[in-house]
Amino acid sequence: MTTSTFVPPGLDATRWEQLEPLFAALQARPVTTKPDLERWLLDRSALDAACSEAQAVLYINMTCHTDDAAAQQAYADYIQTIPPMLKPVSFELDKRFVELAARLSLNPARYGVIQRDLTADVSIFRPENVPIETELDLLGQKYEQVAGAMTVQFEGKEQTLPQMARYQEQTDRAQRERAWRAVAERRLKDRAAIDAIYDDMIRLRHQVARNAGFENYVGYAFKAKHRFDYDPAACRAFHTAAERVIVPFIRRLDEQRRRSLGVDTLRPWDLSVDVKGRGPLRPFSGGRELMTKTLATFKRLDPRLADMLAGLGDGSESRGAADGACLDLDSRKGKAPGGYQYMLEQSRRPFIFMNAAGLHNDVITMLHEAGHAFHSSLCRDEPLLHYRNPPMEFAEVASMSMEHLAQPHLDRPPGQEGFYASEADLARSRRQQFERSIDVLPWIATIDAFQHWVYSNPGHSHADRTAHWLTLMDRFSHAVDWTGLEEPRAAMWQRQLHLFSHPFYYIEYAIAQLGALQLWLTSVEQGPKVAVENYIRAMRLGSSRPLPQLFEAAGLKFDFGEETVKRLVDRVEREMEKLPV
C-alpha cells in the first residue's frame, strides 16, 4: 500500500490551529510534474482521512449517547467550528487539483473518476453555503436527539421504539394493536417539532441550490451526489415500475395474508405477525450472541468474510467509539435510531452501529452492516480516500448482497453456532427475506417521489405536503385499512431518517437492491462461490470506476427500469412459491 507521511503523528483534527498549517502547505506546494501531483494528491488524501475520522468518532459517540450532554456538545462544537473553516480550503484544493489535472493530463483510467467528481464539486461550491450547511448539520443533530429520546411505557416498563418492534410479531392481535398505537401516539407528540425541523431544512436546502445557480434542490442534489449515470427521469421510471409490477405483487401477498389471518381487513399491526399463529422468530439474545452467530454464518458462506468481521469485537461493546471500539449493537435508551457502518478512515477500521432487540430483522441489519464493513475492508488498501468511498448505489449492493448470500447459512448445524436450528424456522426466515427485499421497493419509491415533490415545490404548506404524501401512500402502499388512523398515516414520513440527515439518499437502496437480487440469482444459477468471488472482485475497486463499470465488475446490469424489475420480481415470486408459508 502506498503511504503518506504528511500527517504528523498525534494530530488533533478537531483543532483548526493544527489543521490550518497542513492545508496551507498543500496549497503552497509547487506542483510541476505528474509525480508531483500524484504525491500531492496522496498527501491531501491522508489529511482528509484524518479529518474524516475525527468527525466520525464525534458522530458515533453523539448517536450512541444522545442523552450525554458532553457528547452532544462536542459534536455541535465541531460542526460549528471545523467544517466552516474546512470547506473553503478544501474547495481551494479541489480547484487546484482540477486545474493541475487538466494541465498535466493525468491518466484517465486511474484518475478519471476523481477528476470528474471534483470538477462537479468545484462547479457548485459557494462560500455563502458553508454557514447554511453548518445550520443543516445542527438541524440533523436536533432531529436525532428528538428521535433518540422517544420511548414508551408499555407492559410496565420503559421501552425504546426499536424494542417495541418485537410486539408486531406477537400472535395476540390486541397486544399488537396496543403496541402499534402506543408507538404511533408517541411519534405524534413530536409531530409539530419534526415538521418545524423539516420546514427549516427545506428552506435552507432551497437556498443552497439557488446560491449555486440551480432552480431548486433537485438538480443541485443530483450533481452534489455525482449522479452522472442516471437522472430524475430514471427515478420516475423506477416509480412507475414499482407501481405497475411490485405493488400488485405485494397486494396479492396482502390478500393471502388477510385470508390466512381470517380478518375482514388488514390493519397496520397485521403486517409482521406470522400468519400461522407461530410465535416470532427469536434468533438471538443480546449483541454478544448476535456477533457470535453472525460470525458462524459468514464462516459457512466464506471464511474470508468471517475473518474480516471477527476483528471488530465480540458484540458486547456499548461505549461508542471510545478506546478503539468498532461495535455498538444493542438498543438502549438514549441511543439514536437506525443502523449504520462508518469507516474510520485514518485507522481504516469499520464501525458498526445498530439497535438490536433480538429480532430477525436485527439479524438482517447485522448482515447488511457487515456487508458495508466488508466493502470498507476490501478497498482499505486503496491509497486515495476518494476511492475508498464508493457511490451509495454500489455501496448498498455490498450490504444488501450479504442479506441474500448469507441467508442459506443462518441455520444451526449440530455442534455449531447459528441462528435457526429447525428447517421450518430457516424457511420462515428465507421467506421473510424475500418479502422484505421486495416490500421495501415501493416504500423507497414513496420516499423518493416525496422528496422530488418537496424540493420541486419548496413553498408548499403543511396541508399541501400531507395531501401529496397521502397520494403517494395510496399509490404505493399495502392493502391496509387505516380507518381511525388517519393522523399517524399522514405523518409516517417523519420516521424516515434519510429525509432529514441524508436528503435524496434513498433511491440508492432500490438501485442496489436490484443489483443485490441479480447477485443472488448468480448464486442460484452459478453457485455461491461464483457470486462471492464476483462480490470480492468488485468491492475491491471501491469507487475507482464509474458506477456502471462497478456493477459490471460484479457481473450485474446497471438498470432499474420496468423490464429489470419485472424479471427479478417474477423470479422472487417463483422462489417464494417453493417455500412453506
N, C-alpha and C positions, 0 to 999 in steps of 0.2 A: 504494500500500500504506500503510495506517495504521501509523504508527510510534510507538514509545515512547522517551523519553529518560531513563527512570527508572534504568536500569542504567548506572553510570558507566563510561567507557572504562577499560580496563586492569583491571577487576575480576578477581581471582583466586578463582574459585568453588570452589576446593579448600580454601579457608581460611575457617573458620567466623567468625572475627573480622571478616572483610569482608562476609560474608553476613548476619550477625545484625542489624545496624542497618537493612538494607533490608527484611527481613521484619518487623521491629518497626515500621517506618514504615508499611508496608501495614496492619498490624493496627491501628495507632492512627489512621489517616487518617479524617477524617469523611466519611461517605458518606450523603447525604440525598436524592439525586435519581437518576433513571435515567442521565443523562450522567455523574454522579459514579461510579456503579457500573461503567459501561462503560469509563471511563478507568482505574479501579482494576483491573478485570479485565485490561485491556491491559497495564498495568504489571506486574501479577503474572505474566502470561504471559511477558513479556520476562525477568523474573528467573528463572522456571522454565527458560526456554530456556538461560540462561547456566549454570545448574546441570546441566542435561541434557548440554550439550556438554562440560563439564568431566569428567563421568563417562564420556562416550562416548570421549573421547581416551584416558583411562586404560585403559578396557576394550579398545579397539582395540590399543593398544600391548602390553597384557598378553597378548592372544590371538595377536598377531603374533610375540611373543618370549617363549614360555613358559619358555625357558631363560635369560632375562635376569633376574637376581635383583632388580635395581633396578626394573624394570618391574613385576615381581610384587609387590614390597614397596610400591610407590607405589599400586597398585590396592588392596592389602589395607589400607594405612593409610587410604585414602579411605573404603573401605567401613566401616571400624571407627570413623571419626570423623564424617564428614559426614551420611550418611543417618540415623544415630541422633538427630542434632540436627535434621535437616531434616524428618523425618516428623511429629514432634509439631507444629511450627509450621505445616507445610503443612496438617495436619488442622485447626488453628485457623482458617486462612484459608479452607479448604474450608467449614467450618461457618459462618463469617461470610458467605461468598458465598451459601450455601443459604438462610440466614435473610434476607439482604438481597434476594435474587432473589424470594423468596416475597412479601416486603412491598412491593417496588417494582414487581412484576408485569412483569418483562421480557418482551419479545416472544418467544413460544414458537417461532415459525418460525425465529428466529435463535439463541435461547439454550436451546431445549428440550432438546437432546441433552446439553449440558454440565450443565444443571441436573439432569437425570435421573441422569447418571453420578456427579456429585459428591455427590448425595443418597445414592446407594448407597455410595460410599466413606466418607462420614461415618458411615453406619449400622454399618459393620463395623470401623471403626478402633478399636483398643485399644492404649493406650500400652505395655502389657506385651508386645505382639507385636513392638515395634520391635527389641529386642535379639535376639529369636528370628529375625527376618528378616535381621538382620546375620549371624547364625551361618549361616543358609541360604545367603546370598550367598558366604560364605567356603567353604562346602562345595561350592558350584558351581564356584568357582575351583579347589578341590582336584581335582575331577573333571577339569576342563580340563587341569590340569597332568599328571595321570596319563595321560589320553588323548593329550595332545600329546607325551609322552615315548616313546610306543610306536613303535619301529622294529624292523625285522628285517634280518638278514643274509641276502641272497638273491642268488644268482649273483655272488658275490664282492664285493658292496657293501652298505652300509647303506642301507635304503630306508624311507621313511615308509609308513604304511598306505594313504593315498590313492595314493601312487605304485605300490603293489603291486596296485591295482585293475586296472591295464593288463594284467596277466598273465591275467586271467579272460577276455580276448578272444583269447588266443593259440590257434592251432589244435592245438597239441600238448597232448593231454589229460593226459598225465603231468606236463607242466610246470604246467598249470593246477592240478592236484591238489596238487603240491608247494607252489605259491604259496598256495593256499587254506589248506592245513594249516599253513603257516608263520605266516600271519596269525592263524588260529584259536588256535594254540598260544601265540602272543604275547599275545593277548587274555586267555587263560585264566590267564596268570601273574598278572594283576591282578584276577582274578575276585573273590577274597575282599576285596580292598581296596575295589573298587567296590560290592560287596554292603554293606560296612560304611558307606560313604558314603550309600548309598540308605536303609539302615536308619535312620540318623540323620535324614535328610531326611523320611522318612515320620513318624517320631515327632514332629519339630518342627512339621511342617505340620498334623498332627492337633491338636497343642496350640494352634496359631494359630487353627484353626477352633473348637475348644472355647472358647477365650477369647472369641471373637466370638459365642458363643451357638449355634453350629451343631453338629449331631450328629456330623458328620465333615467332611473337607476337600472332599468333592464339592460340597456346597451352597455352601460358602464360596468355592470356586474359581469357580463359575458366577457368583456375584454380583460377586466381585472383577474378573472379566473382562467384566463388563457384558453377560452373555448374557441379554438381555431378550427376544429373539425366538426362542429355542429352549431346550429343557430336556433333562435326561438321557434322557427317553423318546424324544425325537427322535434322539438319538445311538444309542440301541438300535435304532431303526427303520433307521438307516443301516447298523448292523452286520448286521441281517437282510438288507437289500438287497444288501450286499456278499456275504454267504454264498449267497444264492439266485440272484443274477444274475451277479456278477462272477467269483466263484471257479469256477463251471462253465466260463465262457468261458476263463479263464486255464488251467484244466486241459486244455481242448481244445487250446489252443496248446502246452501241455507235451507232450501226446501227439504232436502233429505234430512237435515238436522231437525227441522221443525217436526217432521213426521216421526222421527225416531224418539224425540223427547215427548211426543204426544201433547203438544201445546197448540193453542189456536194461532198464536203469532209468536215470533221470536222477539225477545226483549234484549236490551244491550247486555244483560247479565247471563244470557244463554249461549254466548258465542265461544266460550272456552271450556265449558264443562264436558266431560265425557258422555257421549250420547247413550252409552250402555249402562250408565249409572256406576261405573267403576270410579274408585277414588282417584284423586290426582296423582300423577307421577311425582314421586319424591326421590329424585336420583342421588341426592347428597345432603349433608348437613354441615354447613359452615365452609368457610373459604379454604381451610386446610384440606378437607376431604375433596372439595371441588378440584383443587390443584392436583392432588394425588391421582384422582380418577381421570382427569384430563390428560395427564402425562401418560397414563397407561393406554388411553385411547390413541394418542398420537404415536406411541411406540409401535402399536399394531399397524397403523397406517404407513408410517415411515420413520425409523429411528432417528433420522437426521432432524426431523421436525421436533421430536421429543427432546433431543439434546439441546436445541435452541431455546426451548421453553424452560427446561429444568433449572437453568442458571438464574432465573428471576426471583426465586424464593419458594417458600413452602405453602403460601396462601394464608398464613395466619397474621400477616402484617396488617397493621391498622394505623400507620403513622405517616401517611402520605409519602413524600419523597425523602423524609428525614433519614439520615445515616445511610444513604445509598439504597434505600428500599426501592423495589421495582414493581410491587404489587400492593393494591388496597382493594380487596374484593367484597367484603361483607357490607350489607346495608346497615345503616345505623342513623340515629337522629343527628341532624346537623351535617349530613353529607349531601352534596348536590345530587340531583337525579341523573340517570343515564349511565353510559359507559363509554370509555374511550381508551385508545392507546396513544401515548405521547412519547416520541423519541427524544431522549436526552442527547442532543446532537454532539456535544463536545466529548462526552464519555462514551457515546454511541451505545447507550443502553435503553431498551424499551421499557416503558412504564405502563402497566395495565390498571385501569380504574373501572370498577363496576359496583353494582348494588345487589349482590347475591342474597337471595332469600330462600334457597332450597328448591327452586322451581326448575322444570325442564327448560323454560325459556332462559334461565340463568346459564344452563349448560351451553345453549346456543350462543349466548352472549360471550361466554368464555372462549368458545371455539372461534368466534368472529374476531374478538380482540387478539387472540393468539395468532390468527392469520395476519393481522396488521403487524404484530411483533415479528413474525417470520419475514415479512416483506422488509421491515426495517433492518433485520439482521442479515438478510441475504444481500442487501445492497450497502451494507455498512462500510465496506472497503472502498467504495466509490469516493475519491478524494474531494469532489465538488459537492458542497451542501445542496446546491440547487438540484442536483441529480439524485440526491437521497430523499427527495420529497416528490414522489410520483403524483400525477394528476389523480384527483379523487375518483374519477370514473374508473381508473385502473387499481387504485389503492383498495377500493371496495371489492374488486374482483378477488384480491388477495384474501380478504377476510371472509367474504361470502362463500368462496370456494371451499374453505375449510369446514363450513357448516355442512356442506353436501358431501365432501370427500370423507370426512371423519364419521359421518352418520352410521355406516355399517359397522363401525368399530366401537360403538357405545355399549356393546354387550359386556357381560362379566363372565368370561370363561372360567371353568373350575380351577381354583387355585390362583386366580389372577384378580387384579383390580379391574373395576369397570362400573358403569352406571346401572345397567339393567341385566339382571340375572335371567329373566324369563324372555322367551321369544315373543310372547304376547306384548310385554312392555316395550320391547325393542321395536316391534311392528308399529305400536302406537306412536312411539317417538318418531319413527320414519314418516308415518302419515302426517303427523303434526308438522314436520319439517317441510314436506311438500306443500301442505296447506299454507304454512307461514310464508314460504318463498313466493307463492303466487298471490296470496292475500295482501301482502304489503304493496304490491304494484299499483292497484287503484288508489291506495292511500297516498303513495308518492305522487301519482298524477293529481290528486286533490290538492296536496300541499304545493306542488309546483305550479299548477294552474292558479291557485290562490295568490301566490307570490307575483306571478306575471300580472295579474289584475291589480293587486295592491299597488305595485310600483308603476304601473301604467296609468293609474288613477290616483295620484298621491293626495289629491284634495278631497277624497271621499269622507263621508261621515261614518259614525259607528253603525248607523242603520243601513247605509249602503254596504258596508263591509259584511255585516251579518247576513244581509239578503243574498249577497253573492256567495258567501260561504255555504249557505243553505242550498243554493242552486247546485253547487258542486257536490254537496253531500247527496242530493237527490240523484245526481248523475253517476257517482262512483261508489256509493256505499252499499253495505249489506242490506238484505231484505229484512229490516228490523222495524218494529213498531215503537215509535218514540212518543206515543200519546202520554201527555203529562210530564214529559221530559224535554220540552222544547228549549228551555233555557240552557241546560247542560249541553244539548246538541249544538246550540248556536255558539257555544264557547269552546268547543272541542279543539279548535286550532291552537288554543293557548297552551296546550300540553306539549306542543312540538318545539323542542329546544332550538332546532335549527333556524326557525323563523326569527329568533331573537339574536343568537350569538353567531350564526353562520348563514346569513341571507343568501338565498339561491343555491345553497349547498343542500340539495335533496334529490334532484333528478339523477345525480350521480349514482344513487343507490339502485335506481331502476336499470340504468345502463349496465352497471356492474352485476346486478342480479341476473340479467340476461346473459352476460358473459360467464358468470359462475355456473349457470344451468348448462351452458354449452360445454364447460369443462366437466361437469357431472356426466353429460352424455358421452364425452370422450372416455371417462372411466367405465361407463356401462358397455360401450361398444368396442373399446380397445384395451380396457383393463386399467385398474387404478395406478399401476406403475407408470404407464404412459402419461396419465393425467398428472401425476406428481412430478414427473420429470419435466413436462411442459410448464408446470407451475413454477418450479425452481428456476428453470432457464429464463423465463420471462421476468420473474420478480428480481433477479439479479441485475436486470437492466435499470432498475429504479425509474427515473424519468428521462433517461438519456436518449430516448427515441420519441417521435411523435406518437400520439395516442393510438392511431390505427395500427402502427407497427408494433406497439406493445401488445395489443390484442393478437396480432398475427403471430408474435413470438410464442404465445401460449396456445396457438392453434385455434384461435377464436375469430369470429367475424364481428367487426365493429359496426353494428346496426341495431336499431331499436324501433324499427317500423313494424307495421302490422304483419307482414309476412313472417318475419323472425319471431315475433311474439306468438303468432298462431302455431308455428311449428313446435316451439318449446312448450307452450301450454297444452297442446294436444298430446305431446309425449308424456308430460307430467300426469295428465288425466289418465292415460293408459297405465302408467306405473301405479297410480293410486288404486285403480280397479283391481290390481293384483293383491293389494294389502287388505287384511280384515279391517272392518270398521271398528 
